[in-house]
Amino acid sequence: MIDFALEGKVAIVTGASRGLGRAAAVALAEQGASVLAVARSTEELEQLAADHPGLVAIQTCDMQDRAAVAALPQIAIERFGRLDVVVNNAGIAPAGAFLEQDESEWDRVLAVNITAPAVLARAAGKHMVARGTGKIINIASTSGILGKAGLVSYSSSKGALLQFTKALAAEWASKGVQVNAIAPGAFVTDAQKAVLESAEMLERRLRKIPARRMGEIHEIGPLICYLSSASANFVTGSVFVIDGGESSKL
C-alpha cells in the first residue's frame, strides 16, 4: 500500500467490528493512524485491538443514542490527544416490502444511517473547524444512488447521507475540513451471507456486476486512507463508487 503519511493521525471508525468498518480500521492502523474502533459490543473489537497494540482503542456505542454518539470525539481526544478523521460506517439494512414495514423500523434505519453520522460529524466538526483541518468520510451505498426494491428505508437513508455529504462539504470547504462519501456495491460481508451461501443466488447476483465478482473488504482500505490523508486536501463533496462497474451499465 502507498504510504499515506497517517502516522500521528487519529480516526474514529464506527461499525468497526466487522466488514467494511473493520477493513477501514485495519487499513488506517496499518498506515500508522490511531483508531477509536466503535461498535455495539466489544467482543469482536478485542482482536482488532490485540492485533494493533497501542494504535486501536475500542468503544461500545449504540448508534441510536445521540448523546453517546456525540461523546465519541471527546473520547478519542482523551485517549489519543487529537482527532483528524471520522469514518461514518455503521449502518443497518433490514429488507422487506415497504408496505409491510413498521414505522418504528423506518425510524431505526434513519436514526442509525443518517442521524448518527450527522450527530457525529457535528460533534467532530467542532474540533476540526477550530483547528482548520479534518476529514469526514461517510460510507453510503450504491443503493443510495439508484434505489433498490425491498430496501426502501435503507436506500432512502443512504441517499440522504450522500446529500448530507455534499452540503456539508460545501459548508466546511473554506474551513479546511473535507467531507466525502464512498458508495460501495456488493462486497463479501455478512450483509451478503444469504447470497454467498446459495450458488444459484450468487450466480444471479454476479451476472449484474461487470467485474463478475464481489468486492473484497480489503479493497476499500486504500481509498479510506487516501481520503484521510493530506493528498486529498482538495477533494471534498465527492462520491467514490466502488462496485465493479455495476452502477455504470445500462
MARMIPA-428867 format. One record per residue (C-alpha): residue number from 1; residue in one letter; x, y, z. Coordinates in Angstrom, 1 decimal. Layout:
# MARMIPA-428867
{nr NUM; rest a; u X; v Y; w Z}
...
//
This chain:
# MARMIPA-428867
{nr 1; rest m; u 0.0; v 0.0; w 0.0}
{nr 2; rest i; u 1.1; v 3.5; w -0.7}
{nr 3; rest d; u 2.4; v 5.4; w 2.3}
{nr 4; rest f; u -0.3; v 8.0; w 3.0}
{nr 5; rest a; u 1.7; v 9.5; w 5.9}
{nr 6; rest l; u -1.0; v 8.9; w 8.6}
{nr 7; rest e; u 1.4; v 8.4; w 11.5}
{nr 8; rest g; u 0.2; v 10.6; w 14.4}
{nr 9; rest k; u -3.3; v 11.0; w 12.9}
{nr 10; rest v; u -6.3; v 9.9; w 14.9}
{nr 11; rest a; u -9.5; v 8.4; w 13.5}
{nr 12; rest i; u -12.9; v 7.3; w 14.7}
{nr 13; rest v; u -14.4; v 4.3; w 12.8}
{nr 14; rest t; u -18.0; v 3.3; w 13.6}
{nr 15; rest g; u -19.3; v -0.2; w 12.8}
{nr 16; rest a; u -15.7; v -1.3; w 13.1}
{nr 17; rest s; u -16.3; v -4.8; w 14.4}
{nr 18; rest r; u -16.7; v -6.5; w 11.0}
{nr 19; rest g; u -17.0; v -6.0; w 7.3}
{nr 20; rest l; u -16.0; v -2.7; w 5.7}
{nr 21; rest g; u -15.7; v -0.9; w 9.0}
{nr 22; rest r; u -13.2; v -3.4; w 10.3}
{nr 23; rest a; u -11.3; v -3.2; w 7.0}
{nr 24; rest a; u -11.2; v 0.6; w 7.3}
{nr 25; rest a; u -9.9; v 0.4; w 10.9}
{nr 26; rest v; u -7.2; v -2.1; w 9.9}
{nr 27; rest a; u -6.1; v 0.0; w 6.9}
{nr 28; rest l; u -5.8; v 3.1; w 9.0}
{nr 29; rest a; u -3.9; v 1.4; w 11.7}
{nr 30; rest e; u -1.5; v -0.3; w 9.2}
{nr 31; rest q; u -0.7; v 3.2; w 7.9}
{nr 32; rest g; u 0.2; v 4.3; w 11.5}
{nr 33; rest a; u -3.0; v 6.1; w 12.5}
{nr 34; rest s; u -4.5; v 5.7; w 15.9}
{nr 35; rest v; u -8.1; v 4.4; w 15.7}
{nr 36; rest l; u -11.0; v 4.5; w 18.1}
{nr 37; rest a; u -12.9; v 1.5; w 16.9}
{nr 38; rest v; u -16.6; v 1.8; w 17.7}
{nr 39; rest a; u -19.3; v -0.9; w 17.7}
{nr 40; rest r; u -22.3; v -2.1; w 19.7}
{nr 41; rest s; u -20.2; v -4.6; w 21.6}
{nr 42; rest t; u -16.5; v -5.0; w 22.3}
{nr 43; rest e; u -16.4; v -8.8; w 21.7}
{nr 44; rest e; u -15.4; v -8.6; w 18.0}
{nr 45; rest l; u -13.3; v -5.5; w 18.6}
{nr 46; rest e; u -10.9; v -7.0; w 21.1}
{nr 47; rest q; u -9.0; v -9.0; w 18.5}
{nr 48; rest l; u -8.6; v -5.9; w 16.4}
{nr 49; rest a; u -7.1; v -4.0; w 19.3}
{nr 50; rest a; u -4.9; v -7.0; w 20.1}
{nr 51; rest d; u -3.6; v -7.1; w 16.5}
{nr 52; rest h; u -2.7; v -3.4; w 16.6}
{nr 53; rest p; u -1.4; v -2.7; w 20.2}
{nr 54; rest g; u -1.3; v 0.9; w 21.1}
{nr 55; rest l; u -3.0; v 2.0; w 17.9}
{nr 56; rest v; u -6.5; v 0.8; w 18.4}
{nr 57; rest a; u -8.8; v 1.6; w 21.3}
{nr 58; rest i; u -12.3; v 0.2; w 21.5}
{nr 59; rest q; u -15.6; v 1.8; w 22.5}
{nr 60; rest t; u -19.1; v 0.5; w 22.7}
{nr 61; rest c; u -21.8; v 2.7; w 21.4}
{nr 62; rest d; u -25.5; v 2.3; w 20.4}
{nr 63; rest m; u -25.7; v 4.5; w 17.3}
{nr 64; rest q; u -29.4; v 5.3; w 18.2}
{nr 65; rest d; u -28.2; v 7.0; w 21.4}
{nr 66; rest r; u -27.4; v 10.6; w 20.2}
{nr 67; rest a; u -25.7; v 11.5; w 23.4}
{nr 68; rest a; u -23.4; v 8.5; w 23.2}
{nr 69; rest v; u -22.6; v 9.2; w 19.6}
{nr 70; rest a; u -21.9; v 12.9; w 20.3}
{nr 71; rest a; u -19.4; v 11.9; w 23.0}
{nr 72; rest l; u -17.2; v 9.9; w 20.7}
{nr 73; rest p; u -14.9; v 12.7; w 19.6}
{nr 74; rest q; u -14.1; v 13.7; w 23.1}
{nr 75; rest i; u -13.4; v 10.1; w 24.0}
{nr 76; rest a; u -11.0; v 9.9; w 21.0}
{nr 77; rest i; u -9.3; v 13.1; w 22.0}
{nr 78; rest e; u -8.9; v 12.0; w 25.6}
{nr 79; rest r; u -7.4; v 8.6; w 24.5}
{nr 80; rest f; u -5.1; v 9.8; w 21.7}
{nr 81; rest g; u -4.8; v 13.6; w 22.2}
{nr 82; rest r; u -6.5; v 14.8; w 18.9}
{nr 83; rest l; u -9.0; v 13.9; w 16.2}
{nr 84; rest d; u -8.3; v 14.1; w 12.5}
{nr 85; rest v; u -10.7; v 11.6; w 10.7}
{nr 86; rest v; u -14.2; v 10.3; w 11.2}
{nr 87; rest v; u -15.4; v 7.3; w 9.2}
{nr 88; rest n; u -19.1; v 7.0; w 9.5}
{nr 89; rest n; u -19.6; v 3.4; w 8.6}
{nr 90; rest a; u -22.2; v 1.9; w 11.0}
{nr 91; rest g; u -25.4; v 1.1; w 9.2}
{nr 92; rest i; u -28.3; v -1.3; w 9.1}
{nr 93; rest a; u -30.3; v -2.6; w 6.1}
{nr 94; rest p; u -33.4; v -4.5; w 7.1}
{nr 95; rest a; u -35.1; v -6.0; w 4.0}
{nr 96; rest g; u -38.8; v -6.2; w 3.3}
{nr 97; rest a; u -41.7; v -4.7; w 1.4}
{nr 98; rest f; u -42.3; v -1.1; w 2.2}
{nr 99; rest l; u -46.0; v -1.5; w 2.7}
{nr 100; rest e; u -45.2; v -4.1; w 5.4}
{nr 101; rest q; u -42.5; v -2.1; w 7.2}
{nr 102; rest d; u -43.4; v -1.0; w 10.7}
{nr 103; rest e; u -42.9; v 2.7; w 11.3}
{nr 104; rest s; u -40.5; v 2.0; w 14.1}
{nr 105; rest e; u -38.2; v 0.2; w 11.8}
{nr 106; rest w; u -38.2; v 3.1; w 9.4}
{nr 107; rest d; u -37.2; v 5.4; w 12.3}
{nr 108; rest r; u -34.5; v 3.0; w 13.4}
{nr 109; rest v; u -32.9; v 2.8; w 10.0}
{nr 110; rest l; u -32.8; v 6.6; w 9.6}
{nr 111; rest a; u -31.6; v 7.0; w 13.2}
{nr 112; rest v; u -28.6; v 4.8; w 12.6}
{nr 113; rest n; u -27.8; v 5.5; w 8.9}
{nr 114; rest i; u -28.3; v 9.3; w 8.7}
{nr 115; rest t; u -28.9; v 10.9; w 12.1}
{nr 116; rest a; u -26.0; v 9.2; w 13.8}
{nr 117; rest p; u -23.5; v 10.2; w 11.1}
{nr 118; rest a; u -24.8; v 13.8; w 11.3}
{nr 119; rest v; u -24.6; v 13.9; w 15.1}
{nr 120; rest l; u -21.0; v 12.5; w 15.0}
{nr 121; rest a; u -20.0; v 14.9; w 12.2}
{nr 122; rest r; u -21.3; v 17.9; w 14.1}
{nr 123; rest a; u -19.5; v 16.9; w 17.3}
{nr 124; rest a; u -16.2; v 16.1; w 15.5}
{nr 125; rest g; u -16.6; v 19.2; w 13.3}
{nr 126; rest k; u -16.5; v 21.5; w 16.3}
{nr 127; rest h; u -12.9; v 20.3; w 17.0}
{nr 128; rest m; u -11.9; v 20.1; w 13.3}
{nr 129; rest v; u -13.2; v 23.5; w 12.3}
{nr 130; rest a; u -11.5; v 25.1; w 15.3}
{nr 131; rest r; u -8.2; v 23.6; w 14.1}
{nr 132; rest g; u -8.8; v 24.3; w 10.5}
{nr 133; rest t; u -8.3; v 20.7; w 9.4}
{nr 134; rest g; u -10.2; v 17.4; w 9.4}
{nr 135; rest k; u -11.7; v 14.6; w 7.3}
{nr 136; rest i; u -15.3; v 13.2; w 7.4}
{nr 137; rest i; u -15.8; v 10.0; w 5.3}
{nr 138; rest n; u -19.3; v 8.8; w 5.0}
{nr 139; rest i; u -19.9; v 5.2; w 3.9}
{nr 140; rest a; u -23.0; v 5.3; w 1.8}
{nr 141; rest s; u -24.1; v 2.7; w -0.8}
{nr 142; rest t; u -24.9; v 2.4; w -4.5}
{nr 143; rest s; u -28.5; v 1.8; w -3.2}
{nr 144; rest g; u -28.4; v 5.4; w -2.2}
{nr 145; rest i; u -27.7; v 6.4; w -5.8}
{nr 146; rest l; u -30.0; v 4.0; w -7.7}
{nr 147; rest g; u -32.5; v 2.8; w -5.1}
{nr 148; rest k; u -33.3; v -0.9; w -4.5}
{nr 149; rest a; u -36.6; v -2.7; w -4.2}
{nr 150; rest g; u -37.0; v -4.3; w -0.8}
{nr 151; rest l; u -34.6; v -1.8; w 0.7}
{nr 152; rest v; u -36.6; v 1.4; w 0.6}
{nr 153; rest s; u -35.7; v 2.7; w 4.0}
{nr 154; rest y; u -32.0; v 1.8; w 3.5}
{nr 155; rest s; u -31.9; v 3.4; w 0.1}
{nr 156; rest s; u -33.6; v 6.5; w 1.4}
{nr 157; rest s; u -31.2; v 6.8; w 4.3}
{nr 158; rest k; u -28.1; v 6.3; w 2.1}
{nr 159; rest g; u -29.4; v 8.8; w -0.5}
{nr 160; rest a; u -29.8; v 11.3; w 2.3}
{nr 161; rest l; u -26.3; v 10.6; w 3.5}
{nr 162; rest l; u -24.9; v 11.4; w 0.1}
{nr 163; rest q; u -26.7; v 14.8; w 0.0}
{nr 164; rest f; u -25.6; v 15.4; w 3.6}
{nr 165; rest t; u -22.0; v 14.8; w 2.4}
{nr 166; rest k; u -22.3; v 17.3; w -0.5}
{nr 167; rest a; u -24.0; v 20.0; w 1.5}
{nr 168; rest l; u -21.6; v 19.7; w 4.5}
{nr 169; rest a; u -18.6; v 19.7; w 2.1}
{nr 170; rest a; u -19.8; v 22.9; w 0.6}
{nr 171; rest e; u -20.2; v 24.5; w 4.1}
{nr 172; rest w; u -16.9; v 23.4; w 5.5}
{nr 173; rest a; u -14.6; v 23.6; w 2.5}
{nr 174; rest s; u -13.4; v 27.1; w 3.4}
{nr 175; rest k; u -12.8; v 25.9; w 7.0}
{nr 176; rest g; u -10.2; v 23.3; w 6.0}
{nr 177; rest v; u -12.4; v 20.3; w 6.6}
{nr 178; rest q; u -13.1; v 17.8; w 3.7}
{nr 179; rest v; u -16.3; v 15.7; w 3.6}
{nr 180; rest n; u -16.5; v 12.8; w 1.1}
{nr 181; rest a; u -18.5; v 9.7; w 0.7}
{nr 182; rest i; u -17.9; v 6.2; w -0.6}
{nr 183; rest a; u -20.7; v 4.2; w -2.2}
{nr 184; rest p; u -19.8; v 0.5; w -2.1}
{nr 185; rest g; u -21.7; v -2.1; w -4.2}
{nr 186; rest a; u -21.7; v -5.8; w -3.3}
{nr 187; rest f; u -18.9; v -6.8; w -1.1}
{nr 188; rest v; u -18.1; v -10.1; w 0.6}
{nr 189; rest t; u -19.6; v -9.3; w 4.0}
{nr 190; rest d; u -22.2; v -10.6; w 6.4}
{nr 191; rest a; u -24.8; v -8.5; w 4.6}
{nr 192; rest q; u -24.4; v -10.8; w 1.6}
{nr 193; rest k; u -24.5; v -14.0; w 3.6}
{nr 194; rest a; u -27.7; v -15.3; w 2.1}
{nr 195; rest v; u -26.4; v -14.7; w -1.5}
{nr 196; rest l; u -23.0; v -16.2; w -0.7}
{nr 197; rest e; u -24.5; v -19.4; w 0.7}
{nr 198; rest s; u -26.6; v -20.1; w -2.4}
{nr 199; rest a; u -24.8; v -20.9; w -5.6}
{nr 200; rest e; u -27.9; v -20.0; w -7.7}
{nr 201; rest m; u -28.4; v -16.6; w -5.9}
{nr 202; rest l; u -24.7; v -15.9; w -6.2}
{nr 203; rest e; u -24.5; v -16.6; w -9.9}
{nr 204; rest r; u -27.6; v -14.4; w -10.5}
{nr 205; rest r; u -26.1; v -11.6; w -8.4}
{nr 206; rest l; u -22.7; v -11.7; w -10.2}
{nr 207; rest r; u -24.3; v -11.5; w -13.6}
{nr 208; rest k; u -25.3; v -8.0; w -12.6}
{nr 209; rest i; u -21.7; v -7.0; w -11.9}
{nr 210; rest p; u -19.5; v -6.3; w -14.9}
{nr 211; rest a; u -16.4; v -7.4; w -12.9}
{nr 212; rest r; u -18.2; v -10.7; w -12.3}
{nr 213; rest r; u -17.3; v -10.8; w -8.6}
{nr 214; rest m; u -18.0; v -9.1; w -5.4}
{nr 215; rest g; u -15.5; v -6.8; w -3.8}
{nr 216; rest e; u -13.2; v -8.0; w -1.1}
{nr 217; rest i; u -13.3; v -5.9; w 2.1}
{nr 218; rest h; u -9.6; v -5.0; w 2.0}
{nr 219; rest e; u -10.1; v -3.3; w -1.4}
{nr 220; rest i; u -11.8; v -0.3; w 0.4}
{nr 221; rest g; u -8.8; v 0.3; w 2.6}
{nr 222; rest p; u -6.6; v 2.3; w 0.2}
{nr 223; rest l; u -9.5; v 4.6; w -0.7}
{nr 224; rest i; u -10.2; v 5.2; w 3.0}
{nr 225; rest c; u -6.5; v 6.0; w 3.6}
{nr 226; rest y; u -6.3; v 8.3; w 0.6}
{nr 227; rest l; u -9.3; v 10.3; w 1.7}
{nr 228; rest s; u -7.9; v 10.5; w 5.2}
{nr 229; rest s; u -4.6; v 11.9; w 4.0}
{nr 230; rest a; u -3.2; v 15.3; w 3.1}
{nr 231; rest s; u -3.1; v 14.0; w -0.5}
{nr 232; rest a; u -6.9; v 14.5; w -0.6}
{nr 233; rest n; u -6.9; v 18.1; w 0.8}
{nr 234; rest f; u -8.5; v 19.4; w -2.4}
{nr 235; rest v; u -11.0; v 16.6; w -2.6}
{nr 236; rest t; u -14.4; v 17.4; w -1.0}
{nr 237; rest g; u -18.0; v 16.8; w -1.8}
{nr 238; rest s; u -17.1; v 13.7; w -3.9}
{nr 239; rest v; u -18.8; v 10.3; w -4.0}
{nr 240; rest f; u -16.5; v 7.5; w -4.8}
{nr 241; rest v; u -18.4; v 4.5; w -6.2}
{nr 242; rest i; u -16.6; v 1.1; w -5.8}
{nr 243; rest d; u -18.9; v -1.6; w -7.2}
{nr 244; rest g; u -17.1; v -3.5; w -10.0}
{nr 245; rest g; u -18.9; v -1.4; w -12.6}
{nr 246; rest e; u -22.4; v -2.4; w -11.6}
{nr 247; rest s; u -23.9; v 1.1; w -11.4}
{nr 248; rest s; u -22.2; v 2.3; w -14.6}
{nr 249; rest k; u -24.0; v 0.0; w -17.1}
{nr 250; rest l; u -27.5; v 0.3; w -18.7}
//
